[in-house]
Amino acid sequence: MRKIIIPTDFSENAFNALRYAAELFKYERSEFYVLHAYADEVYNFEGVITQDFLEEYKATVKEKCSRELENVISRIKELYSNPKHSFHPIPAFGLLIDEVNDLAEKENADLIITSTRGATNDRKLTFGSNTLQIIKYVQCPVLSIPENYQFSDPKRILFPTNYLLPYQRRELKLVGGIARSFCSEIHMLYVSRFAEETLRQRDNKEAILQQFYDLKLHDHHEKEMEKTQAIEKMIDNLHIDLLILVNSRHSYLENILYTSTIDKIGLHPKIPFLVLQNFYRL
């Protein structure tokens, strides 16, 4: 049973992420937790707020959010009537990052699926602020869906790695499960002037291969190119459908996330982007 969290701000971008989730796990029994955090809506009220009014207003906003969540769930069920899927509306009075993290821990979630940008939809940015915060701080894999991206089977998956990180088995199983559902190819990309020579690299590569033992794997080695260029080259040349990176200390992705803006790095994926979190989870 997959447990998947879908944060929503009721935008079309957020609904498109939910549609992608329903398609991606159409072959698996899955529970979808459709979450809306509404604390900002309460505190952004313009005017004087007494304690009594605050409680009344919170209840009003919660009721409104609950109706909208039910509408979202009704809409997705009309599009995808899948007996393997169940949907849970989660209106939460709190900050989005805290509520997503708490729900992921409470339900032991497998994955969070979000849109790259929400209702504000600043097209100058690759990722919206909420998506970046979730990727940086929530200890659960995060899959981001670009604006207006139409689902297609992820037949070709790109997995850049330097083999220096010991990936969590649970997260590798998630990737392997997706690949098996769609008979996907996984393209491992190693970008370095040096061969994979250290014992750590060999051990970590072997651990990956053990989880992907029955999948079609391809090894690629780029010696001279900068990582971003190598990734974008492979995406274009191999017609990649899903990009995977890992968030960990001193990783390539951390360099992106902790730069003042992700766009300074120059990585602008136009395909779904799965971030593995290199944290231990049961």
N, C-alpha and C positions, 0 to 999 in steps of 0.2 A: 504494500500500500504506500503510494507516494503521498507526501504531505507538502503542499506548495502554497506559499503565501503570495498574494497579489495585492500590493498596495494600490489604492486608486484615489485620484482626486476628481473622479467623474468626468475626466476629459476623454476625447476620442483616442488620444495617444495611450492612455491607461487602458481603455477598453480593448485596443488593438493588442496590447500585451496579454490580456486575458484570453483573447481569441487564439493567440499564438500558443499559450499554455494548454488550452483545450485540444489543439491540434497535435502539439508535441507529445502529449501523453494520452493520445486517443486509444492506444492499445493497452494501457495499464490502469488498474484500479487506482483512483487518485482522489484525494480530498483537497479542495481548493478553499483557502481562507481569504476572502475578499475583505481587505482591511482599509478603513478610512479613519485617520486620526484627526479630531476636530478641535483640539485645544486652541489652535491659532484662530479659528473662526470665532470662538467665544471671546478670547482676549482682545481681538481686533475690533470689538464693538465700540462704536464712537459714541461716547456719552459717559455720564456718571453711572457707575455700577455699585450698588449696595450688595451686601452679602445675600440678602433675600432675593434680590433681582438676579444675581449671578446664578443661584441654584435653579431658579425658574428658567433662565435663559439657557443654561446648560441642558436642561431637560428638553427644551424646545429644539435646540440644535441637534441633540441626539436623535429625537424623533424624526426630524427632517433627514438626517444622515441615514437612519435605518430604512426609511422609505426609498431613498435613492439607491442604497445598496441592494434592496430587494428588486428594484427596477433593473439594475445591472445584471443581477443573477437571472431574472426572468428573461432578459434579452439574450444572455449567452445560452440559456437552455433552449430557447427557440431556434437558435442557430445550430447548436450541437446537442442533440438529444442523445446523450451517451449514458447508458445504464451503469457504466463503470465509474462515473464521476458523481461526486457530491460536492455541494457548495455551501459555505458557511459565511453569513454576513457578520463582520466584526466592526461595529462602531466603537471607537476608543477615545476617551478623553485623555489626551496626552500628546507629547511630541512624536512626530512620525518615526524618528530613528529609535526612540526608546520603545515605542509600541511594537515596531517590527522586530526589534531584538528580543523583547520579552515574549512575544508570540512564538518566534522561532525557537526559543529555549523551552517554552512551555510545551509546545507540540512536537519538539524534536524534529523540526522541519527539514526536509531534504533540499529545498530550493526556494529562493525568492525570485519572482519574475516581475520586472518593472519596465516601464518605457524609459527610453533614454532621456526624454524631456516630458514634462507634464503640461499643465494648463497654461503656464506662462510661455512655454514654447519659444524661448529665445534661440533663434536659428543661428546666431553667431557662435553658440556653444555646442560642442559635441554632446556633452552630458549636462543635464540639469543638476542643480545643487542637491536636491533630495536624493537623486540616484547616486551621485558621488558620495554623499554621506553614508548611504546604505552600504555601498561597496567598501568604503574605508573602515566602517566601524561595526557592522553586524557580522557575527561569527557564523555565517551560513553562505553557501554558494549563491551567487547573484547572476541572473541572466537578464541582460538589457536588450530591449527590442527597439530598433530605430523607428522613427516616425514613418507611418504609412507602409511599413514593411509587410509584404504579403507572404504568408506562410508557404514555404516549399520544404519538402523533405530534406533534412540535413544529411545529404548523401556524402558530402566532403567536409571533414572537420579538420581544422588547422590547430595544432597543439605545439606552440613554440616552447622550448625548454632548454636550459643549460645543464640539466640533469644534476644540479647541485642541491636541489630541494627534495626532501623526503615527503612526497605527496601523501595525504591521508587516504587510506584504503577506501573509506566510505565515499570520498569524493571522486576517486577514480572509478568506483563502481557506478556512480551516477553517469559519468561520461560513457562508460562501457554499455550501460543499459540503454542510453539514448542511441548509441551507435548500433547496437543489436536490433533495436526496434525498427530501424530504417535501413539495415544492411549497409551501414556507412563505411567509408574509408577514413582512416585517421592518418593524417600527414604530420609526422613529428618533424619539427624544424629546429635545428641546432645552429645557432649563429655564433661563430667564434673562429679566430685564426688558428686555434689549436684543436687537435683531435680530442675525443672523449677518452682521456687516459687515466684519470685518477680513480682510485678504488671507490671513492664516494660516488662519482658519476656512474661507474659501472654498476654499483649496487642499486642506486636509485633508478637507473634505466631498467635493470632486471625486475625491480618491483613494479614498474609501470607495465612491462611486458607480461608479467604474471596476471595482471588484471585484464589485459587486452589480448589474452592468449589465443582466442578464437576469432579475432577481428582482422580485417585486412589493413595492414600497417605499411606505411611508406616512410623511409628515412630521407631527410634532406639536410644538407650541410652547406651553409653559406659562410665563406671565409672572410670576405672583405667588406661586405655591406653592413651599414648601420642597422640596428634591430628593427626600427620602424620601417625603413625602406624594404628590408627583407620580408617583413610580415605583409606589407601592402603588395609587394611583388607576388608573393605566393597566393594571396587572396585573389588577385586579378588573373594570374596565369593558370591557377588550378580551379577557378570558379568555386571558391570556398563558400560554404553555406553557414558555417558556425565557427567562430574564433574562440579559443580558450586561452586564458592567461591566469596566473596565480598571484594572489595578493599576499606578500610575505615581506619580512624585513629584508631590505637590500635587494628586492626583486626588481625586475624591469617595470612591472606594473606599479610598484610603490613609487618609483621615480616619476611616473605619470601622475599618480594621485596626489602626491605631496608637492607637485609644482603648483605655482599660484593659479594656473589654469591648465587644464589638460590639453588645450589647443596649442600651447607652446611646444609640445612634444611633436605634434603633427600627425598623430594617429587618429584617423577619422573613419572608424569602421562603419560601413553601410550595411553590415550584416549583423545578426544577433551575436552578442558578446558575452560569453560565460566566464565569470570570475570565480575561481576556486579560492577558498580561504584556507591558508595553511595553519589552521588551528586544530587542536585535538578535540574531537566531539565523539560522543558515544554512538 
